[in-house]
């Protein structure tokens, strides 16, 4: 399939798949970084202590 010279906004299927592959790779990397268990555990708050004001 060749590029159409009439409409410059159209791209070929091969170009579209290439672009989508790049976006998918970036999304996967971003998700892995955001959901990395070691980092998320390191920045999470510690559990609340049991010696609070309202203890019976």
PDB file of N, CA, C and O in Angstrom, chain B, residues numbered from 101:
ATOM      1  N   UNK B 101       0.842  -1.160   0.000  1.00  0.00           N
ATOM      2  CA  UNK B 101       0.000   0.000   0.000  1.00  0.00           C
ATOM      3  C   UNK B 101       0.899   1.238   0.000  1.00  0.00           C
ATOM      4  O   UNK B 101       1.785   1.360   0.846  1.00  0.00           O
ATOM      5  N   UNK B 102       0.682   2.123  -0.910  1.00  0.00           N
ATOM      6  CA  UNK B 102       1.500   3.328  -1.014  1.00  0.00           C
ATOM      7  C   UNK B 102       0.796   4.502  -0.365  1.00  0.00           C
ATOM      8  O   UNK B 102      -0.427   4.516  -0.223  1.00  0.00           O
ATOM      9  N   UNK B 103       1.593   5.486   0.026  1.00  0.00           N
ATOM     10  CA  UNK B 103       1.032   6.707   0.564  1.00  0.00           C
ATOM     11  C   UNK B 103       0.309   7.471  -0.537  1.00  0.00           C
ATOM     12  O   UNK B 103       0.756   7.519  -1.683  1.00  0.00           O
ATOM     13  N   UNK B 104      -0.787   8.050  -0.170  1.00  0.00           N
ATOM     14  CA  UNK B 104      -1.539   8.858  -1.122  1.00  0.00           C
ATOM     15  C   UNK B 104      -0.979  10.270  -1.114  1.00  0.00           C
ATOM     16  O   UNK B 104      -0.819  10.863  -0.046  1.00  0.00           O
ATOM     17  N   UNK B 105      -0.685  10.806  -2.255  1.00  0.00           N
ATOM     18  CA  UNK B 105      -0.180  12.170  -2.348  1.00  0.00           C
ATOM     19  C   UNK B 105      -1.311  13.186  -2.245  1.00  0.00           C
ATOM     20  O   UNK B 105      -1.057  14.372  -2.035  1.00  0.00           O
ATOM     21  N   UNK B 106      -2.556  12.738  -2.390  1.00  0.00           N
ATOM     22  CA  UNK B 106      -3.696  13.647  -2.346  1.00  0.00           C
ATOM     23  C   UNK B 106      -3.977  14.139  -0.932  1.00  0.00           C
ATOM     24  O   UNK B 106      -4.304  15.310  -0.740  1.00  0.00           O
ATOM     25  N   UNK B 107      -3.854  13.272   0.046  1.00  0.00           N
ATOM     26  CA  UNK B 107      -4.165  13.648   1.419  1.00  0.00           C
ATOM     27  C   UNK B 107      -2.943  13.365   2.288  1.00  0.00           C
ATOM     28  O   UNK B 107      -2.587  12.209   2.516  1.00  0.00           O
ATOM     29  N   UNK B 108      -2.304  14.428   2.769  1.00  0.00           N
ATOM     30  CA  UNK B 108      -1.054  14.264   3.517  1.00  0.00           C
ATOM     31  C   UNK B 108      -1.295  13.835   4.962  1.00  0.00           C
ATOM     32  O   UNK B 108      -0.341  13.485   5.657  1.00  0.00           O
ATOM     33  N   UNK B 109      -2.540  13.852   5.435  1.00  0.00           N
ATOM     34  CA  UNK B 109      -2.837  13.446   6.805  1.00  0.00           C
ATOM     35  C   UNK B 109      -2.924  11.938   6.960  1.00  0.00           C
ATOM     36  O   UNK B 109      -2.889  11.440   8.085  1.00  0.00           O
ATOM     37  N   UNK B 110      -3.034  11.206   5.876  1.00  0.00           N
ATOM     38  CA  UNK B 110      -3.156   9.758   5.959  1.00  0.00           C
ATOM     39  C   UNK B 110      -1.773   9.126   6.061  1.00  0.00           C
ATOM     40  O   UNK B 110      -0.815   9.586   5.441  1.00  0.00           O
ATOM     41  N   UNK B 111      -1.691   8.058   6.861  1.00  0.00           N
ATOM     42  CA  UNK B 111      -0.453   7.300   6.974  1.00  0.00           C
ATOM     43  C   UNK B 111      -0.761   5.849   6.626  1.00  0.00           C
ATOM     44  O   UNK B 111      -1.919   5.431   6.612  1.00  0.00           O
ATOM     45  N   UNK B 112       0.277   5.101   6.351  1.00  0.00           N
ATOM     46  CA  UNK B 112       0.077   3.700   5.980  1.00  0.00           C
ATOM     47  C   UNK B 112      -0.164   2.861   7.232  1.00  0.00           C
ATOM     48  O   UNK B 112       0.078   3.306   8.354  1.00  0.00           O
ATOM     49  N   UNK B 113      -0.636   1.663   7.019  1.00  0.00           N
ATOM     50  CA  UNK B 113      -0.882   0.735   8.126  1.00  0.00           C
ATOM     51  C   UNK B 113       0.424   0.431   8.856  1.00  0.00           C
ATOM     52  O   UNK B 113       0.442   0.330  10.083  1.00  0.00           O
ATOM     53  N   UNK B 114       1.504   0.287   8.115  1.00  0.00           N
ATOM     54  CA  UNK B 114       2.800  -0.026   8.707  1.00  0.00           C
ATOM     55  C   UNK B 114       3.258   1.111   9.627  1.00  0.00           C
ATOM     56  O   UNK B 114       3.764   0.860  10.721  1.00  0.00           O
ATOM     57  N   UNK B 115       3.083   2.343   9.190  1.00  0.00           N
ATOM     58  CA  UNK B 115       3.461   3.485  10.022  1.00  0.00           C
ATOM     59  C   UNK B 115       2.588   3.568  11.274  1.00  0.00           C
ATOM     60  O   UNK B 115       3.076   3.879  12.361  1.00  0.00           O
ATOM     61  N   UNK B 116       1.306   3.290  11.115  1.00  0.00           N
ATOM     62  CA  UNK B 116       0.398   3.327  12.255  1.00  0.00           C
ATOM     63  C   UNK B 116       0.764   2.273  13.294  1.00  0.00           C
ATOM     64  O   UNK B 116       0.763   2.554  14.493  1.00  0.00           O
ATOM     65  N   UNK B 117       1.077   1.059  12.837  1.00  0.00           N
ATOM     66  CA  UNK B 117       1.467  -0.006  13.770  1.00  0.00           C
ATOM     67  C   UNK B 117       2.774   0.334  14.474  1.00  0.00           C
ATOM     68  O   UNK B 117       2.945   0.036  15.656  1.00  0.00           O
ATOM     69  N   UNK B 118       3.685   0.953  13.750  1.00  0.00           N
ATOM     70  CA  UNK B 118       4.961   1.347  14.344  1.00  0.00           C
ATOM     71  C   UNK B 118       4.733   2.378  15.454  1.00  0.00           C
ATOM     72  O   UNK B 118       5.319   2.272  16.532  1.00  0.00           O
ATOM     73  N   UNK B 119       3.889   3.366  15.191  1.00  0.00           N
ATOM     74  CA  UNK B 119       3.606   4.388  16.193  1.00  0.00           C
ATOM     75  C   UNK B 119       2.896   3.788  17.404  1.00  0.00           C
ATOM     76  O   UNK B 119       3.220   4.121  18.544  1.00  0.00           O
ATOM     77  N   UNK B 120       1.935   2.911  17.160  1.00  0.00           N
ATOM     78  CA  UNK B 120       1.213   2.290  18.267  1.00  0.00           C
ATOM     79  C   UNK B 120       2.137   1.416  19.108  1.00  0.00           C
ATOM     80  O   UNK B 120       1.977   1.341  20.326  1.00  0.00           O
ATOM     81  N   UNK B 121       3.093   0.760  18.477  1.00  0.00           N
ATOM     82  CA  UNK B 121       4.058  -0.051  19.212  1.00  0.00           C
ATOM     83  C   UNK B 121       4.899   0.789  20.149  1.00  0.00           C
ATOM     84  O   UNK B 121       5.194   0.375  21.271  1.00  0.00           O
ATOM     85  N   UNK B 122       5.283   1.967  19.692  1.00  0.00           N
ATOM     86  CA  UNK B 122       6.080   2.870  20.534  1.00  0.00           C
ATOM     87  C   UNK B 122       5.267   3.347  21.732  1.00  0.00           C
ATOM     88  O   UNK B 122       5.772   3.382  22.854  1.00  0.00           O
ATOM     89  N   UNK B 123       3.999   3.716  21.494  1.00  0.00           N
ATOM     90  CA  UNK B 123       3.147   4.161  22.595  1.00  0.00           C
ATOM     91  C   UNK B 123       2.905   3.025  23.586  1.00  0.00           C
ATOM     92  O   UNK B 123       2.889   3.254  24.796  1.00  0.00           O
ATOM     93  N   UNK B 124       2.719   1.820  23.094  1.00  0.00           N
ATOM     94  CA  UNK B 124       2.489   0.674  23.969  1.00  0.00           C
ATOM     95  C   UNK B 124       3.725   0.402  24.827  1.00  0.00           C
ATOM     96  O   UNK B 124       3.600   0.089  26.011  1.00  0.00           O
ATOM     97  N   UNK B 125       4.902   0.518  24.243  1.00  0.00           N
ATOM     98  CA  UNK B 125       6.135   0.289  24.994  1.00  0.00           C
ATOM     99  C   UNK B 125       6.302   1.343  26.085  1.00  0.00           C
ATOM    100  O   UNK B 125       6.670   1.014  27.213  1.00  0.00           O
ATOM    101  N   UNK B 126       6.038   2.601  25.761  1.00  0.00           N
ATOM    102  CA  UNK B 126       6.153   3.661  26.764  1.00  0.00           C
ATOM    103  C   UNK B 126       5.139   3.476  27.885  1.00  0.00           C
ATOM    104  O   UNK B 126       5.453   3.712  29.051  1.00  0.00           O
ATOM    105  N   UNK B 127       3.937   3.059  27.541  1.00  0.00           N
ATOM    106  CA  UNK B 127       2.908   2.824  28.549  1.00  0.00           C
ATOM    107  C   UNK B 127       3.312   1.680  29.470  1.00  0.00           C
ATOM    108  O   UNK B 127       3.126   1.764  30.684  1.00  0.00           O
ATOM    109  N   UNK B 128       3.865   0.612  28.899  1.00  0.00           N
ATOM    110  CA  UNK B 128       4.285  -0.532  29.712  1.00  0.00           C
ATOM    111  C   UNK B 128       5.406  -0.133  30.665  1.00  0.00           C
ATOM    112  O   UNK B 128       5.402  -0.532  31.830  1.00  0.00           O
ATOM    113  N   UNK B 129       6.355   0.642  30.185  1.00  0.00           N
ATOM    114  CA  UNK B 129       7.460   1.081  31.044  1.00  0.00           C
ATOM    115  C   UNK B 129       6.941   1.981  32.165  1.00  0.00           C
ATOM    116  O   UNK B 129       7.336   1.830  33.322  1.00  0.00           O
ATOM    117  N   UNK B 130       6.061   2.911  31.820  1.00  0.00           N
ATOM    118  CA  UNK B 130       5.497   3.805  32.827  1.00  0.00           C
ATOM    119  C   UNK B 130       4.701   3.058  33.875  1.00  0.00           C
ATOM    120  O   UNK B 130       4.785   3.373  35.062  1.00  0.00           O
ATOM    121  N   UNK B 131       3.931   2.074  33.451  1.00  0.00           N
ATOM    122  CA  UNK B 131       3.148   1.277  34.389  1.00  0.00           C
ATOM    123  C   UNK B 131       4.056   0.469  35.300  1.00  0.00           C
ATOM    124  O   UNK B 131       3.798   0.362  36.499  1.00  0.00           O
ATOM    125  N   UNK B 132       5.112  -0.096  34.746  1.00  0.00           N
ATOM    126  CA  UNK B 132       6.043  -0.872  35.559  1.00  0.00           C
ATOM    127  C   UNK B 132       6.707   0.009  36.611  1.00  0.00           C
ATOM    128  O   UNK B 132       6.866  -0.407  37.759  1.00  0.00           O
ATOM    129  N   UNK B 133       7.091   1.208  36.229  1.00  0.00           N
ATOM    130  CA  UNK B 133       7.738   2.115  37.179  1.00  0.00           C
ATOM    131  C   UNK B 133       6.747   2.535  38.263  1.00  0.00           C
ATOM    132  O   UNK B 133       7.095   2.558  39.444  1.00  0.00           O
ATOM    133  N   UNK B 134       5.518   2.866  37.872  1.00  0.00           N
ATOM    134  CA  UNK B 134       4.527   3.336  38.839  1.00  0.00           C
ATOM    135  C   UNK B 134       4.095   2.233  39.793  1.00  0.00           C
ATOM    136  O   UNK B 134       3.798   2.513  40.955  1.00  0.00           O
ATOM    137  N   UNK B 135       4.052   0.999  39.339  1.00  0.00           N
ATOM    138  CA  UNK B 135       3.547  -0.092  40.164  1.00  0.00           C
ATOM    139  C   UNK B 135       4.647  -0.999  40.712  1.00  0.00           C
ATOM    140  O   UNK B 135       4.366  -2.112  41.157  1.00  0.00           O
ATOM    141  N   UNK B 136       5.882  -0.536  40.683  1.00  0.00           N
ATOM    142  CA  UNK B 136       6.997  -1.320  41.205  1.00  0.00           C
ATOM    143  C   UNK B 136       6.792  -1.533  42.711  1.00  0.00           C
ATOM    144  O   UNK B 136       6.745  -0.552  43.453  1.00  0.00           O
ATOM    145  N   UNK B 137       6.669  -2.773  43.187  1.00  0.00           N
ATOM    146  CA  UNK B 137       6.339  -3.028  44.590  1.00  0.00           C
ATOM    147  C   UNK B 137       7.370  -2.493  45.584  1.00  0.00           C
ATOM    148  O   UNK B 137       6.993  -2.000  46.647  1.00  0.00           O
ATOM    149  N   UNK B 138       8.625  -2.575  45.270  1.00  0.00           N
ATOM    150  CA  UNK B 138       9.652  -2.108  46.220  1.00  0.00           C
ATOM    151  C   UNK B 138       9.554  -0.610  46.438  1.00  0.00           C
ATOM    152  O   UNK B 138       9.615  -0.139  47.573  1.00  0.00           O
ATOM    153  N   UNK B 139       9.402   0.140  45.355  1.00  0.00           N
ATOM    154  CA  UNK B 139       9.315   1.590  45.497  1.00  0.00           C
ATOM    155  C   UNK B 139       8.034   1.999  46.196  1.00  0.00           C
ATOM    156  O   UNK B 139       8.058   2.877  47.058  1.00  0.00           O
ATOM    157  N   UNK B 140       6.926   1.387  45.846  1.00  0.00           N
ATOM    158  CA  UNK B 140       5.660   1.785  46.454  1.00  0.00           C
ATOM    159  C   UNK B 140       5.644   1.438  47.939  1.00  0.00           C
ATOM    160  O   UNK B 140       5.035   2.155  48.733  1.00  0.00           O
ATOM    161  N   UNK B 141       6.297   0.360  48.318  1.00  0.00           N
ATOM    162  CA  UNK B 141       6.363  -0.001  49.730  1.00  0.00           C
ATOM    163  C   UNK B 141       7.265   0.975  50.481  1.00  0.00           C
ATOM    164  O   UNK B 141       7.000   1.296  51.639  1.00  0.00           O
ATOM    165  N   UNK B 142       8.320   1.445  49.836  1.00  0.00           N
ATOM    166  CA  UNK B 142       9.253   2.349  50.490  1.00  0.00           C
ATOM    167  C   UNK B 142       8.631   3.718  50.760  1.00  0.00           C
ATOM    168  O   UNK B 142       8.981   4.370  51.745  1.00  0.00           O
ATOM    169  N   UNK B 143       7.724   4.156  49.910  1.00  0.00           N
ATOM    170  CA  UNK B 143       7.135   5.475  50.085  1.00  0.00           C
ATOM    171  C   UNK B 143       5.783   5.443  50.779  1.00  0.00           C
ATOM    172  O   UNK B 143       5.190   6.499  51.001  1.00  0.00           O
ATOM    173  N   UNK B 144       5.280   4.267  51.129  1.00  0.00           N
ATOM    174  CA  UNK B 144       3.982   4.188  51.790  1.00  0.00           C
ATOM    175  C   UNK B 144       4.116   4.576  53.257  1.00  0.00           C
ATOM    176  O   UNK B 144       5.197   4.490  53.840  1.00  0.00           O
ATOM    177  N   UNK B 145       3.013   5.001  53.839  1.00  0.00           N
ATOM    178  CA  UNK B 145       3.007   5.406  55.236  1.00  0.00           C
ATOM    179  C   UNK B 145       2.998   4.174  56.136  1.00  0.00           C
ATOM    180  O   UNK B 145       2.434   3.143  55.772  1.00  0.00           O
ATOM    181  N   UNK B 146       3.618   4.277  57.308  1.00  0.00           N
ATOM    182  CA  UNK B 146       3.586   3.145  58.242  1.00  0.00           C
ATOM    183  C   UNK B 146       2.181   2.972  58.799  1.00  0.00           C
ATOM    184  O   UNK B 146       1.400   3.923  58.794  1.00  0.00           O
ATOM    185  N   UNK B 147       1.842   1.777  59.282  1.00  0.00           N
ATOM    186  CA  UNK B 147       0.496   1.558  59.853  1.00  0.00           C
ATOM    187  C   UNK B 147       0.313   2.398  61.104  1.00  0.00           C
ATOM    188  O   UNK B 147       1.287   2.681  61.801  1.00  0.00           O
ATOM    189  N   UNK B 148      -0.913   2.801  61.402  1.00  0.00           N
ATOM    190  CA  UNK B 148      -1.153   3.626  62.591  1.00  0.00           C
ATOM    191  C   UNK B 148      -0.834   2.852  63.866  1.00  0.00           C
ATOM    192  O   UNK B 148      -1.021   1.636  63.927  1.00  0.00           O
ATOM    193  N   UNK B 149      -0.358   3.556  64.867  1.00  0.00           N
ATOM    194  CA  UNK B 149      -0.006   2.909  66.133  1.00  0.00           C
ATOM    195  C   UNK B 149      -1.264   2.635  66.954  1.00  0.00           C
ATOM    196  O   UNK B 149      -2.316   3.220  66.695  1.00  0.00           O
ATOM    197  N   UNK B 150      -1.158   1.755  67.933  1.00  0.00           N
ATOM    198  CA  UNK B 150      -2.300   1.380  68.751  1.00  0.00           C
ATOM    199  C   UNK B 150      -2.468   2.276  69.978  1.00  0.00           C
ATOM    200  O   UNK B 150      -3.497   2.179  70.646  1.00  0.00           O
ATOM    201  N   UNK B 151      -1.514   3.138  70.304  1.00  0.00           N
ATOM    202  CA  UNK B 151      -1.635   3.984  71.473  1.00  0.00           C
ATOM    203  C   UNK B 151      -2.241   5.349  71.077  1.00  0.00           C
ATOM    204  O   UNK B 151      -1.580   6.384  71.152  1.00  0.00           O
ATOM    205  N   UNK B 152      -3.490   5.315  70.664  1.00  0.00           N
ATOM    206  CA  UNK B 152      -4.200   6.516  70.265  1.00  0.00           C
ATOM    207  C   UNK B 152      -4.931   7.152  71.416  1.00  0.00           C
ATOM    208  O   UNK B 152      -4.860   6.661  72.542  1.00  0.00           O
ATOM    209  N   UNK B 153      -5.619   8.214  71.162  1.00  0.00           N
ATOM    210  CA  UNK B 153      -6.347   8.970  72.201  1.00  0.00           C
ATOM    211  C   UNK B 153      -7.581   8.206  72.663  1.00  0.00           C
ATOM    212  O   UNK B 153      -7.965   8.282  73.830  1.00  0.00           O
ATOM    213  N   UNK B 154      -8.197   7.475  71.747  1.00  0.00           N
ATOM    214  CA  UNK B 154      -9.492   6.866  72.029  1.00  0.00           C
ATOM    215  C   UNK B 154      -9.404   5.424  72.513  1.00  0.00           C
ATOM    216  O   UNK B 154     -10.371   4.679  72.359  1.00  0.00           O
ATOM    217  N   UNK B 155      -8.298   5.008  73.082  1.00  0.00           N
ATOM    218  CA  UNK B 155      -8.172   3.638  73.597  1.00  0.00           C
ATOM    219  C   UNK B 155      -8.994   3.473  74.860  1.00  0.00           C
ATOM    220  O   UNK B 155      -9.089   4.390  75.675  1.00  0.00           O
ATOM    221  N   UNK B 156      -9.586   2.302  75.017  1.00  0.00           N
ATOM    222  CA  UNK B 156     -10.372   2.004  76.226  1.00  0.00           C
ATOM    223  C   UNK B 156      -9.532   1.369  77.281  1.00  0.00           C
ATOM    224  O   UNK B 156     -10.031   1.052  78.361  1.00  0.00           O
TER     225      UNK B 156
END
